[in-house]
Amino acid sequence: MPEVIIDKHTDDLTVNTIKFLAVDAVQKANSGHPGMPMGAADYTYALWIKHLRYNPKDPAWPNRDRFILSAGHGSMLLYAMLHLAGYDMPVEELQQFRQWCSHTPGHPEYDPKLGIETTTGPLGQGISNAVGMAMAQRRLAALFNKPGYDLIDHRIYVIASDGDLEEGISHEACSLAGHLGLGSIVVLYDDNHISIEGDTELAYSDNVAMRFEAYGWYVQKIDGHERAAASLALTKAEAVTDRPSIIIARTHIANGAPTKHDTAAAHGEPLGEEEIKAAKQLAGWPLEPTFYVPREVRELFAKRAAELLPQYEAWQSMFAQYRQAYPEQADLWDKMMGKVVPSNIEDIILSNIDCEKPAATRAASGMVIQEAAKLVPSLWGGSADLAPSTKTDVKGAGDFEKENPLGWNIHFGVREHGMGAAVNGIALYGGFIPYGATFLIFSDYMRPTIRLAALMGLHVVHVFTHDSIFVGEDGPTHEPIEQLPSLRAIPNVKVIRPADTAETAVAWAVALENTSGPTLLALSRQNLPASSGDPAKAKGLRRGAYVVRDSDKIDVVLIATGSEVSAAIGAYEILKQKGIGARVVSMPCMELFDEQDQAYRDSVIPPDVKKRVSIEAASPFGWSKYVGDEGISIGMTRFGASAPYKVLAEKFGFTPEAIAAKVEHYLAN
Amino acid sequence: MPEVIIDKHTDDLTVNTIKFLAVDAVQKANSGHPGMPMGAADYTYALWIKHLRYNPKDPAWPNRDRFILSAGHGSMLLYAMLHLAGYDMPVEELQQFRQWCSHTPGHPEYDPKLGIETTTGPLGQGISNAVGMAMAQRRLAALFNKPGYDLIDHRIYVIASDGDLEEGISHEACSLAGHLGLGSIVVLYDDNHISIEGDTELAYSDNVAMRFEAYGWYVQKIDGHERAAASLALTKAEAVTDRPSIIIARTHIANGAPTKHDTAAAHGEPLGEEEIKAAKQLAGWPLEPTFYVPREVRELFAKRAAELLPQYEAWQSMFAQYRQAYPEQADLWDKMMGKVVPSNIEDIILSNIDCEKPAATRAASGMVIQEAAKLVPSLWGGSADLAPSTKTDVKGAGDFEKENPLGWNIHFGVREHGMGAAVNGIALYGGFIPYGATFLIFSDYMRPTIRLAALMGLHVVHVFTHDSIFVGEDGPTHEPIEQLPSLRAIPNVKVIRPADTAETAVAWAVALENTSGPTLLALSRQNLPASSGDPAKAKGLRRGAYVVRDSDKIDVVLIATGSEVSAAIGAYEILKQKGIGARVVSMPCMELFDEQDQAYRDSVIPPDVKKRVSIEAASPFGWSKYVGDEGISIGMTRFGASAPYKVLAEKFGFTPEAIAAKVEHYLAN
């Protein structure tokens, strides 16, 4: 076994450069995590200098290896590597670590131009994004690779910490990865035995090797400070292509810090001037300048870049030949990579589905998906073991499985959180507009991934069905109450709750066009009549809210969403009989409505009509903004109950009669 | 090995009774999950008739065995067993399965009087509650058991499904259970190979035995339809007391249904009249009456109850003797079981801590916990690997570990979701007012458990520190924005964001007194001055909001929470210089404020002062209710950023100067 990567001197020099870049940056910021980069520097060096394939001048190269620092708190490790490897990460950025408007925030933030493949920090997310990336890779490879044209043929490397592996999401994602045999994944588990509270032994006794064998992974163990052993293990892992690999690298946190190595103190605080001085002296490192990169190290990475360039260029010329040899496939490639959506998709879908017949909006969504799948090659998704209920399968399109990468329907399993992270990973990978599906109530299980999609501005869609108490018999554990307001409160998320089939089609069109953040569709279990009038009118959804019924004299504005729009229309008819003029507004998306100008908003909710009632079978939290000081909200201020949904509508006051009676009482007082 | 439990006839008769009670109830409701109870009836029968120790006349007996149906969708299995075992579950209730106001909702809802130990249905929760229960049991046993007095000496049985084990929370909880060696836990894994989308092979290939061995569990495999084998495996599991046990029971869903067994169709739909007829004929079961319980089966359970009664009575007389022998311990027992909190706890704590010195509210909370731990013997908790930051450790009280059950501080590990479920389990068990702790941002990881605590009305506390963008350098991944409104939207939850040390003490007192649902404390990372004036004034927190600064003429009401109260006071001073009269309201808890009468609410926010500004470094979602039609909200409508927190306060406009300028501009326009 070779004992060095290049030679002892160069190896030491480079590893120390990585360590002290991290140490100096954390010290300058007076904030951060020096211990992880110091502990991980040896194998990370081996990975980047011998294995990882990249082109810093073209960070978006589709066939690059992916590098994910799931242990995002060790962000300086990533920034140091990007700096050394020649990405657009000058030393000035390292010196601005954790400062306002720098590209070196406390935890890595997705920035594909800089080689930052995903946002990490919330533990378990990065390793789970990798699973989605590998799924996307598998499918793209199956779609595009041809004999002699391995367009997609790369690896996805992850550095994960004990925290990543303690989090439940790692179970969901790694179990799925094992099931699907995602052989491009190579995880380096930084097993440093230290967590924030102290030794991991305080809380964590898993036999990690056995756990991952149970998932069907290829498992190796190394001394994480033996660089050549790390390289050898990576080579072995790369040779195993039918299942994911994990390399358990025993490391020492803050390796090289004379008094703070192997201590929790080194996890999340600067080492301090004295410790740094001692560490640098121990390593024979100059105390000044800080952020020092020896010439040999610069040359080493330049040499590595030069080694890698021909591979990059070979790929580019292969791809040029591919365009000639497979023009149709190349055209599809462009469409998928561009995530192209036909500009008239809404009209095509609206003309192909029956918008008149009463249908649950989940069923309407199912019809739309069948059409959209034909029109948008990038579309791809599945459900967390609820496809028969969420209606998200594309019929006849097969299952995406280990042996069938061209199958469409993804079976995420009972793994909502893992699904959310995998969907994010698919979107990050490129080529796909992914969707996931579960019941709205279980959006709670995957909230951190929705937030990260919003933070990264990812084009993802989630189909959340069974969107209210009208789930019925399954009872309060399955009946969303606070989920709608809770999701609306997340920045950069569009929550759309369509009222009927036509609105559902428009909602999906909005979702397919919303490239800059997640779109969440809240869909009914129960049948709903066509309330929006005609399909053309349903396009009002694009403006967030629009008038669906009106009166000459408006005594009251009823603002409803989803299944409550038809109930509001029923109430409108009753009130009309009693001489009360109501306007019914369908407000499927607050976020879109808030984006409209004042004139439009005033045209929908007239400022001079102060009597307003919101009607939504959910927590009324957040509705005051629309109903105003004199308005009321008909909603749910308690949890639901188990009973047939029509009984619940009566008991909780969501029938047209009950709504009309409440409105009448409200107007009379 | 015995081949039967009682005799073949009785065994068959009882198992069929269980099956057909479930089948008939689902059919009558025309809704539900018949397949699971049918598949699980054999081993469940063995468990209840040979192992489980209970007294249906005293369902709260502290030393009863616990039975948790983690696979809550199979609720009719539980209801059938409770019916047969003599709990207050008459056949009329079974006939009202899934109907309005029945005690037999679609998924089991916590009802200790009926023997329903926890609410299940959202997968992975029940098995994770069991871990908390076993932790509580371990600690109570260590506190109270004496030679000859095994007051606490029972088991916690769980039936879990593939869905339970696919969910990430099961990883967190079962890993923790293995770490702590919680030997009272015996899980029966109903391995029926069927999930909603079809065969579990579609998504799930874990080697479950190996996975649980990796956690340090004792693992057995059985044919789940071999009743005597199940009983033998239970006996073996019960003999292993140093680690949790799992029995992997291979079963066939809808076992006994001639055409629907082993099908996904039997999972979540009634079998249908024809299939039921065929199944009953196959079993030699009368078609009528439905809900049939043979006399022999009634007698069998009566005999079992008679067998168990002496054990119950022996425990009661042992406990009576214990009261004599250990009066002080018995007194402590009563206090803990009653979860007694001194009525003057707030005053004691306020007088023992320094309310004047500037402190982060997380640090204030740490001081309060030290005091509360002396005053409330039921108090118990820990942190998800963030104790040095959440300040939740009780100093010098040791760590709760396998070998140290009397240690106080629980190390939940990096397992927020598992922590939430364990905390719920501890509260369900009795004797403890448990608390968990993590950063507010990571409340997202544990939302389903907060919701369940609210739904069950559990007395639990969560300490959520680092409660705003003022986390600073860690950046947007760690900076809560939407978490406050998202948590406020949950019914029956109190979210309290105190402004200083005195408010923090009152907030903790409220949390300790709020027996009917979770209290969530949102606490600052950064130091805050004493803004509430004096400790007596801080008691205004009990009413949700109160005036902290006032003016003779009120031009504007500034409503702030937490760290923004002192910023608002700063703005108040600046405005005063400019001749603008402001009132500053501290509103630490919207829910408590909403509970006050109109007169009080109007006295705090005068209806005639329409110029109102909310100031909270979080999403403004939900504030319209308080600031009204003419009001504005100073909040965060985007994600945060990585920078020192004072920089963020400037950039995002939360300095006194920036607030004053905004208010001035607002009043001028």
Interface residues (C-beta under 8 A of the other chain):
Chain A: A29 S31 G32 G72 R98 Q99 W100 C101 S102 P105 G106 H107 E109 T119 T120 G121 P122 L123 D162 G163 E166 E167 G168 I169 S170 H171 E172 S175 L176 G178 H179 S195 I196 E197 L202 A203 Y204 S205 D206 N207 V208 A209 M210 R211 E213 A214 Y215 G216 A264 S383 D385 L386 A387 P388 S389 D399 E401 H411 F412 G413 V414 R415 E416 H417 G418 I441 F442 D444 Y445 R447 P448 R451 L452 A454 L455 G472 E473 D474 G475 P476 T477 H478 I481 E482 P485 S486 R488 A489 I490 P491 N492 S619 F621 G622 S624 K625 G628 D629 M636 T637 R638 F639 A641 S642 A643 P644 V647 L648 K651
Chain B: A29 S31 G32 G72 R98 Q99 W100 C101 S102 P105 G106 H107 E109 T119 T120 G121 P122 L123 D162 G163 E166 E167 G168 I169 S170 H171 E172 S175 L176 G178 H179 S195 I196 E197 L202 A203 Y204 S205 D206 N207 V208 A209 M210 R211 E213 A214 Y215 G216 A264 S383 D385 L386 A387 P388 S389 D399 E401 H411 F412 G413 V414 R415 E416 H417 G418 I441 F442 D444 Y445 R447 P448 R451 L452 A454 L455 G472 E473 D474 G475 P476 T477 H478 I481 E482 P485 S486 R488 A489 I490 P491 N492 S619 F621 G622 S624 K625 G628 D629 M636 T637 R638 F639 A641 S642 A643 P644 V647 L648 K651
